[in-house]
Amino acid sequence: MARIYRDEDYRPRPNRRGSRPRTKNRPSHDTALEGLVTAVDRGRYRVVLGDGTGTFPSDDASGRAPEGSPRTVTAVRASHLRRDAVVPGDIVKVIGDTSGAPGSLARLVAITDRRTLLRRSADDTDPTERVIVANVEVMGIVTATADPEPSFGLIDRTMVAAIDAGITPLLIVTKTDLAPADEIAERFRATGVEIVSSGLQADGSLTDAEVYERLRGRMSVLVGHSGVGKSTLMNALVPAANRATGVVNDVTGRGRHTSSSAVCLPLTGGGWLVDTPGVRSFGLAHVDRDSLLAAFPELIDATLDCPRGCTHLADSPGCRLDDWVADGHAGPGGVSRLESLRRLLSNTG
């Protein structure tokens, strides 16, 4: 006679890996040390440890501490952070071997809350964001007057990204010995963004301290096209940085990438400066329409009189932007800036 099985007859097979449930409670790491990420290289993170007062000293002007220094350690991410981007400027917590001795390896177990986060995408439709740097206060947008010619579109895009992230944009104009900065100053005069020139002496030092004074005591980042002089400027601001510099291609008019990764270096007198690789494009897929408008302050007042639901594009009925610019309210660069805004808006979903 066939046996009839009931629910109470079920006997679970023993778990070969043990019967204890996996806990979701992670260690508190109360003894973890706080540090500043200054460089990332193939899964290894250079971290300058704090001094307990919220500052992160380095042992020399390059930010590269001598061998065995307890202030700078190399760390790897803990497994629970492997999906999280860790970038220069991040303030993190590390445990393990924090001696800084040659061959030692600490473990990065937490990323503290970020004050700001600079991001970009490959283009305006790519949903994948790339995190560039964290916790910066000032974005130095570097552009040359010539060789290569200024890319106003890229400047507008980086200004949008900075303002969207809560970062103060600073327009730094280089190579003023090749051409005057009048055109750049005229286009951006009405934006309220500060514009400073960066000239170099024969020995590679700055002709004046204007740029340095704007960055000293702050966490800042330099962004711009290849060939505009970012690495040259970095070397002038941080002489021990020794960043590679290059020339502009005579055929394409574009610079060659000389910086392959972002690096965060200390400024004499306080503050940190992040040099980033030159960019060819700066996607803004993560920025919404309101944030785009916020980066064009000289045009915002006109939009208050636009019809409800106005797209602010050229074919939008009743849009007040054209009359506003024609009347000179947006300054001498208003026409160019309005065209740039509309290109960005047309790419925003």
N, C-alpha and C positions, 0 to 999 in steps of 0.2 A: 504494500500500500504506500502510495507516494506521500511524503511528509509535507505538511502545510506549514510554511514559514510565516511567522508573525514579526511585527516591528521589534518586539522585545528580544527576538532571537538574534538581532544584528550585533555583531561584535567588531568594532573598528580595528583595523590593522595597526599595530604599534608604529609610531613615527620613528623611522631610523635616525632622524636628526635630533631626537629628543622631544619631550612633550612640553617643555617650558615655553610659553608664548613669548614672542619677540617684543621687547619693550620699546616704546616710543620716547621714553624719557632719556634725554641726552645729558652728559655730564655738564655741570655748570661752568667749569673752567674758571673758577674764581681766581686762580693764581696766574691766569694768562696775562702776558705782557702786551701792551698796546704799541703799535708801530705804524709807520707810514710806508706804503708801497711806492718804491721809486723806479722800479723796472720789472719787466716781465720777459722771460726768455724760455720758451719751450717747456712750460709747466713749472718753471722755477721762478720764485718771486723774491726780489731783493727788498728787504724791509729794514728801515731805519727805526730802531726802538726809541720810544719816548723817554723823556727824563723825569716823568712823574708830574710834570706841571702842564701837560698839554702841548708841549713843543717837541720837535724832533730834530735834535742837533746832529750834525755830521762831523766827521773827523778831518775832512779837508774840503776844499772848494769844489771838488768834482762830485762829492756825494759818495765816493767810493772809499770806504774806510779801509785802513791797513789790515793786512792779514791778522786774524786773531782778535780784532777789536770787538768788544761786546756790544757795540752800538748797532752794527749792521749784521743781519743774519740772512741766510738763504732758507726759504721755506717752500713747502708744497701744500696744496689744498687738502683739507680733510675730505673724506668721501661724500659727506652730506652737502658740500659746496661745489661739487664737480659740475653742476649745471649753472652755476652763478659766475658771471664775468667778474674778474678781479683786475683792476686797471690801476695805472699810476694815479696817485692822489687818494686812493682808498686808505682809510684808517682801519686797521684790522687788529685782531688779537691772535697771538701765537703762543704755542706751548712747546714742550719738548726741549731739545737741545738748542738753547738760545745763547750759547757761549760765543758764537761767531767764529769759532776755531775752524781752520781749514778742514774741509770735508764734512763739517757738521751740517745737520739738516733739521730745521724746526718744522712745526706743523701749524698751518693757518686754519683756525677753527671758527672764526667769526668775522663778519664785515659789519662795522658799526654803521649807524644811520648816516646816509649821505646828505650833505647840505645841498649840493647841486650835482647834476649828472649830464655831461655833454654826450649827445648821441648823433648818429647819422645813419642813413641807409644808402644802399647802392644807387637807387634812383627814387623818384617820387612815388612809385607804385610798388616798390619792394617792401613787404611787411616786416622783413628781417632787419632789426636794428643792430647797429654796432656801437658798443659803448667805447668812447675814446678816453675819457678822463673823468675823475670824480673830485668833488669838493673844491673846484676852482672858483675864484671870485672874479677874475678878470680874464677875458679872452683877447689876446693881442692878435688882431687880424692883420697879417703882414702882406703888403702889396708893394710892388715896385712901380716907379714912374715909367720905366722902359726896360726892355730886355729881361723878362717878357713884359708886354703891354699889360696894363691893369685889367683884370677880369671883374667888371662891375657886377656881373651876375653872381659870381662866387662870393664876392664881398657881401652882397645882399643876402645870400643864402646863409652864410656863417653868422651874420647879424641876427637873422631870424632864429637860428638854432641857439645862439647865446641868450637872446631875450626870452625865448620859450623856456630855457633852462634856469632862468633867474641869474644869469651871469652878465656882468657889465662888459659891453664890447668896447675895445680901444683900437682905433685904426692907426697902424704904424706904417709909415711910408718910407721905403728904402730907395736907394739909387737916385737920390735927388741931384747927384752930380751929373747924371745923364740927361735928365729932363726935370723941369720944375713940377711941383706938386699942385699947381693951380687947378687943373681939371678935376683932380680927385677932391680937393678941398671944396670946389664949387658944387660938385654933385652932392656931397654929403653934409654941406654946411647947415641945412635946415633940419637935419635929423637930430641934432643935439649930441651926437656921438663925438667924443673927443678925438682929435686928429693930431698926431705928433710925428715929426720927421726924425729919421735915424740916419745920421751921417757917421762915417768912419774916418779916422785919421790913418796916416801911413802905417802906423804900427798895429792897426787893427782895433784900436780902442775907439769908443764913442767920442764924437766931437763935442757932445754935451751930455748932461746927465738927465735930460728930460724923460726919456723912456725908462731909465732905471728908477727914477723917483716915482713913476706911476705904478711900478711893479713891486718895489721894495716893501717888505713886510706882508705880502699877500701870496696866496696860492694862485698862480697864473698859468696860462697855456698859450703857446704860439701856434697859429693855424694859417695856412696859405698854400698857394700853388708851389710846385717845385720850381726852384730857380729864382724865387723872389728875394732870397737872402735870409731865410729863417735861421739856418744853421750858422751863418756868418754873424747874425745878430746875437745868437745864443753864445757864441764864442766870445763876443765882445762883452756881454753881460756877465758871463761865467768863464773867465779865461782858461780855467783848468778843464773845461768841458771837452775841448778837442773834438768837436763834432766835424765830420767830414763835410767839405763844401765842393760844389761843382759849378759847371757853366751851362748856359742855355744853348740848345741845339740850334745851329744857324738855319736849318731847313724847316723844322717844325715850329720854331719859336717857343718851344717848351723846355722846361728844366728837367734835368735828370734826377731821379730819386737818389739822394745821398744819405738820408736818414731812413733806416729800415724799420725802426721801432720807436715808440714813445719812451722818453726817459725824463725823469723828474730830478732836477738838480737844485742845490741851494744857492740863493743869492747872498752875496756878502752884505751884511747888515740886516739880514732877516728875510724870510720869505722863500718860496720855492717856485721854480719855473719849469714847465713841462714843454719840451720840444717834440713835435709830432712829425711823422713823415709827410711830405708834400702830397696834396690831394689833387686829383683831376676833376672830381665831381663831389657834390655834397647833397645827398638826397634828404628830403624833408618829409618822408612818408609818415613820420610820427607827429607832425605838427598840424594842428587843426586851423581852420580859416581865421578864427578870432586871434590866434597867436600870430598868424601871418600879418594881419592888420596892425597888431601891436608893434611890430618891427618897422612900421612906416608911420611914425608919429606925426610927420608933417602932412599926412593925408587923412588922419583919423577924423578930424573935425568935420570934414566934408561929408563923410559917410553918415553923420547924424541927420542930415537933411535928405538922405536917399530914401526912396520908397521902401516900405516893408518887404522883406524878402529879396532885396536888391543883391545881385551877385557881384556887382562892381566891375563886371567885364565890359568891354567896349560896346557890346550889343544889348546891354541891360537898360531897359526903358527908364528914363528919369534919373539915371545915375548922375550924381553931382560932382564926381571926381574930375571930369574934363574941364568944366567951368572953373573949378577951384584952382586947378593947375594953370589954366589960361589966364586967370586973374593974378597970377604970381604969388599966391598964398603958400605954395610949396617950395618957394625958392628957385634959383636958377637951374637946379637939377631936377625939378619936378617932373618934367616930361619923361626923362629917362627912368626916374624912379617909379612913375605910374606904370610905364610899360613893363618894368620888372615885376611889380606887384601883380599885374594881370597875368603875366606868364606863370607866376607861382600859383595864383588862384585857379587858373585853368587846369593845373595839374593836380589840384586837391579834390579828392572825392567828396 
